[in-house]
Amino acid sequence: PPETAAPPTTETVAAPATTAAPEPAANATQEREEQLRAVREWIGRAWPIVLIGVLLFVAVWTWLMGGQIGYLAKRVLTQQSSLSEFWAAGARAFWPLLRASLLMLVAFGALALIVWGGTTLGATMPGWLLAILVVILWVGLIWISIRLAFWFIAIVVDRTGPVGGLRASLRATRGRWWRLVGLILLLTLISIGVQLPLGLLEGLGRFAGGAVALVTQWISAVGGGIANVYLGFASLAAFIRFYEDTKATTASTSGSA
């Protein structure tokens, strides 16, 4: 019989399975989750060091604030002051200022809880009502911030406690709210007028590029730092002068009455 040739066999080679490349959004989300997990793990191990660092920062900030107010107050009133007054005022007003800071922290915590509750209830409120409540909240915050502008100044200058300083600030700003707002706006405009040329200089330097950019950036950074320190002292001195003039006016009014 004639031989029948076997049909040719074709081998099918399976193509390697290709895995889809992960999307960039998924990679970014995964990286953020890993970073947050690393931060939580680090805080879980190093929370005592973080807590000590925060407490030291608060203590140093409170002492420096008391010393700065005491030094400038004596400078404003007598035109003479020394570094010894800085050290003495910082030590003398440390605990009252610290208690006042804790009271402020508690108040901010209560406000944060109110805001959190408002946002929770905001989902069931009409949009116009929620907008009105937000405006009222911001207006209230601005109003109370102006009324408490002399709180820490009164604690240091009058050598009183947190409650006494709070009362003194409310008394000093009664009927003078808009004048104090004008003083704050004036100091803000002065600060903008000082920082604007430095910002323009840095912008021109970046436009030129090269060594010019580095020099102008350095000049802007150093000049801005010096200007901020000077304006900070000048602004605090202006507030102290305002407070002392307010006390003198109140005393003269009550004496004539």
Secondary structure per residue as TSV (DSSP state, phi and psi in degrees):
chain	resnum	aa	ss	phi	psi
A	1	P	-	360.0	146.5
A	2	P	-	-67.6	140.1
A	3	E	-	-73.2	134.4
A	4	T	-	-99.7	123.4
A	5	A	-	-72.7	138.3
A	6	A	-	-67.3	138.3
A	7	P	-	-63.8	140.4
A	8	P	-	-62.6	136.4
A	9	T	-	-98.0	131.2
A	10	T	-	-107.0	119.1
A	11	E	-	-84.3	128.3
A	12	T	-	-96.2	119.5
A	13	V	-	-92.5	120.8
A	14	A	-	-69.7	129.7
A	15	A	-	-72.6	139.4
A	16	P	-	-63.3	138.8
A	17	A	-	-68.8	131.4
A	18	T	-	-101.0	129.9
A	19	T	-	-94.4	136.3
A	20	A	-	-68.1	136.2
A	21	A	-	-67.9	138.1
A	22	P	-	-62.2	145.7
A	23	E	-	-73.1	150.7
A	24	P	H	-62.0	-36.3
A	25	A	H	-63.9	-40.5
A	26	A	H	-65.6	-39.3
A	27	N	H	-63.6	-42.3
A	28	A	H	-63.9	-41.5
A	29	T	H	-63.8	-42.4
A	30	Q	H	-64.5	-39.9
A	31	E	H	-65.0	-40.8
A	32	R	H	-63.7	-41.6
A	33	E	H	-63.0	-39.9
A	34	E	H	-66.2	-39.8
A	35	Q	H	-64.7	-44.0
A	36	L	H	-63.2	-39.3
A	37	R	H	-65.2	-39.8
A	38	A	H	-65.2	-40.3
A	39	V	H	-64.7	-43.5
A	40	R	H	-62.9	-40.1
A	41	E	H	-65.2	-39.9
A	42	W	H	-66.4	-42.4
A	43	I	H	-64.9	-38.2
A	44	G	H	-62.0	-31.5
A	45	R	H	-88.6	-33.6
A	46	A	H	-110.5	18.6
A	47	W	H	-62.6	-32.2
A	48	P	H	-63.3	-39.7
A	49	I	H	-67.0	-40.7
A	50	V	H	-62.7	-42.9
A	51	L	H	-64.0	-43.6
A	52	I	H	-62.8	-40.9
A	53	G	H	-62.6	-41.5
A	54	V	H	-65.2	-43.8
A	55	L	H	-63.7	-40.0
A	56	L	H	-64.9	-40.0
A	57	F	H	-63.1	-44.3
A	58	V	H	-63.2	-41.7
A	59	A	H	-65.2	-45.6
A	60	V	H	-65.8	-42.1
A	61	W	H	-62.8	-41.1
A	62	T	H	-66.0	-43.6
A	63	W	H	-66.0	-43.3
A	64	L	H	-63.8	-38.7
A	65	M	H	-65.2	-44.6
A	66	G	H	-62.6	-41.9
A	67	G	H	-65.7	-40.1
A	68	Q	H	-65.1	-44.1
A	69	I	H	-64.6	-44.2
A	70	G	H	-64.2	-42.4
A	71	Y	H	-62.7	-48.0
A	72	L	H	-69.5	-34.4
A	73	A	H	-62.3	-44.2
A	74	K	H	-68.3	-34.1
A	75	R	H	-66.5	-41.1
A	76	V	H	-68.7	-39.2
A	77	L	H	-81.9	-40.2
A	78	T	H	-114.7	-4.0
A	79	Q	S	64.0	10.1
A	80	Q	-	-139.5	137.2
A	81	S	-	-161.1	162.6
A	82	S	-	-139.3	169.9
A	83	L	H	-65.5	-24.6
A	84	S	H	-63.5	-33.1
A	85	E	H	-67.8	-34.8
A	86	F	H	-60.1	-49.8
A	87	W	H	-65.0	-43.6
A	88	A	H	-67.1	-43.4
A	89	A	H	-66.7	-38.9
A	90	G	H	-63.1	-41.1
A	91	A	H	-72.2	-38.3
A	92	R	H	-68.2	-39.7
A	93	A	T	-97.8	9.1
A	94	F	H	-62.2	-54.6
A	95	W	H	-68.8	-42.0
A	96	P	H	-61.2	-40.6
A	97	L	H	-66.5	-37.0
A	98	L	H	-65.4	-41.9
A	99	R	H	-65.8	-38.1
A	100	A	H	-64.6	-38.4
A	101	S	H	-64.7	-39.2
A	102	L	H	-65.6	-39.9
A	103	L	H	-61.3	-41.6
A	104	M	H	-64.5	-39.2
A	105	L	H	-64.0	-41.4
A	106	V	H	-63.4	-40.8
A	107	A	H	-63.8	-42.0
A	108	F	H	-66.0	-36.1
A	109	G	H	-63.7	-42.9
A	110	A	H	-63.3	-39.7
A	111	L	H	-64.8	-39.0
A	112	A	H	-63.2	-38.8
A	113	L	H	-65.0	-38.9
A	114	I	H	-64.5	-42.9
A	115	V	H	-64.7	-40.6
A	116	W	H	-63.6	-41.7
A	117	G	H	-65.8	-36.0
A	118	G	H	-66.7	-39.7
A	119	T	H	-67.6	-31.8
A	120	T	H	-67.8	-41.9
A	121	L	H	-79.6	-14.4
A	122	G	H	-64.6	-24.2
A	123	A	T	-66.1	-25.9
A	124	T	T	-98.7	-2.0
A	125	M	S	-92.8	153.9
A	126	P	-	-66.0	153.6
A	127	G	H	-62.3	-38.3
A	128	W	H	-67.7	-35.5
A	129	L	H	-69.7	-39.6
A	130	L	H	-64.0	-40.1
A	131	A	H	-63.8	-40.4
A	132	I	H	-63.6	-42.5
A	133	L	H	-64.6	-37.8
A	134	V	H	-65.2	-43.1
A	135	V	H	-62.4	-44.1
A	136	I	H	-61.3	-40.3
A	137	L	H	-63.2	-45.5
A	138	W	H	-66.5	-41.8
A	139	V	H	-62.2	-41.8
A	140	G	H	-63.3	-40.2
A	141	L	H	-64.6	-43.5
A	142	I	H	-64.1	-42.0
A	143	W	H	-63.0	-48.0
A	144	I	H	-70.3	-30.5
A	145	S	H	-65.2	-40.0
A	146	I	H	-67.8	-40.4
A	147	R	H	-66.0	-26.0
A	148	L	T	-100.5	18.3
A	149	A	T	-64.9	-28.3
A	150	F	T	-104.2	15.3
A	151	W	H	-60.7	-57.3
A	152	F	H	-71.3	-32.7
A	153	I	H	-62.2	-44.4
A	154	A	H	-64.1	-36.3
A	155	I	H	-61.4	-42.6
A	156	V	H	-78.9	-47.3
A	157	V	H	-70.1	-45.9
A	158	D	T	-87.5	-5.0
A	159	R	T	54.0	53.0
A	160	T	-	-118.8	178.3
A	161	G	-	-88.4	-177.7
A	162	P	H	-61.4	-41.7
A	163	V	H	-69.9	-40.6
A	164	G	H	-63.7	-39.6
A	165	G	H	-66.4	-35.8
A	166	L	H	-64.3	-44.6
A	167	R	H	-64.3	-39.9
A	168	A	H	-64.6	-38.9
A	169	S	H	-66.8	-42.9
A	170	L	H	-63.4	-36.9
A	171	R	H	-71.0	-37.9
A	172	A	H	-72.3	-28.4
A	173	T	T	-94.9	-1.2
A	174	R	T	-68.2	121.7
A	175	G	T	77.0	2.7
A	176	R	-	-125.2	21.0
A	177	W	H	-61.8	-47.5
A	178	W	H	-70.3	-34.6
A	179	R	H	-64.6	-37.8
A	180	L	H	-68.9	-36.8
A	181	V	H	-62.8	-40.6
A	182	G	H	-61.8	-39.5
A	183	L	H	-63.5	-42.5
A	184	I	H	-64.3	-41.8
A	185	L	H	-64.2	-40.2
A	186	L	H	-62.7	-45.8
A	187	L	H	-64.3	-35.0
A	188	T	H	-65.9	-42.6
A	189	L	H	-64.5	-38.3
A	190	I	H	-63.1	-42.3
A	191	S	H	-63.2	-42.7
A	192	I	H	-64.1	-40.8
A	193	G	H	-64.0	-29.3
A	194	V	H	-79.9	-40.4
A	195	Q	H	-78.0	-25.8
A	196	L	H	-62.7	-47.6
A	197	P	H	-60.7	-36.5
A	198	L	H	-65.4	-40.4
A	199	G	H	-65.4	-39.5
A	200	L	H	-65.3	-39.0
A	201	L	H	-62.7	-43.3
A	202	E	H	-66.0	-38.7
A	203	G	H	-64.1	-41.1
A	204	L	H	-64.6	-37.7
A	205	G	H	-65.1	-40.6
A	206	R	H	-65.7	-34.4
A	207	F	H	-66.6	-38.0
A	208	A	H	-72.4	-37.6
A	209	G	-	77.1	177.5
A	210	G	T	68.9	-144.7
A	211	A	H	-66.6	-29.0
A	212	V	H	-62.1	-39.9
A	213	A	H	-63.7	-41.7
A	214	L	H	-66.0	-42.0
A	215	V	H	-66.1	-46.9
A	216	T	H	-66.0	-35.6
A	217	Q	H	-65.4	-39.5
A	218	W	H	-67.2	-43.3
A	219	I	H	-62.9	-42.4
A	220	S	H	-65.0	-41.2
A	221	A	H	-66.8	-47.7
A	222	V	H	-67.2	-45.9
A	223	G	H	-64.1	-38.7
A	224	G	H	-65.7	-38.9
A	225	G	H	-65.0	-45.1
A	226	I	H	-63.5	-42.2
A	227	A	H	-64.3	-40.1
A	228	N	H	-63.9	-41.6
A	229	V	H	-63.9	-46.7
A	230	Y	H	-64.7	-44.9
A	231	L	H	-66.0	-32.6
A	232	G	H	-63.5	-45.6
A	233	F	H	-66.0	-41.9
A	234	A	H	-65.1	-40.2
A	235	S	H	-66.1	-42.8
A	236	L	H	-64.2	-38.6
A	237	A	H	-64.1	-37.1
A	238	A	H	-65.1	-40.5
A	239	F	H	-65.9	-39.9
A	240	I	H	-64.3	-42.9
A	241	R	H	-61.9	-41.3
A	242	F	H	-61.8	-43.8
A	243	Y	H	-65.4	-42.5
A	244	E	H	-67.1	-40.2
A	245	D	H	-64.1	-36.3
A	246	T	H	-65.0	-42.5
A	247	K	H	-64.0	-40.2
A	248	A	H	-65.4	-40.2
A	249	T	H	-65.5	-42.1
A	250	T	H	-64.4	-40.3
A	251	A	H	-66.8	-40.9
A	252	S	H	-68.0	-36.7
A	253	T	H	-66.1	-45.1
A	254	S	H	-68.2	-32.0
A	255	G	H	-70.9	-39.5
A	256	S	H	-70.0	-30.7
A	257	A	-	-71.5	360.0
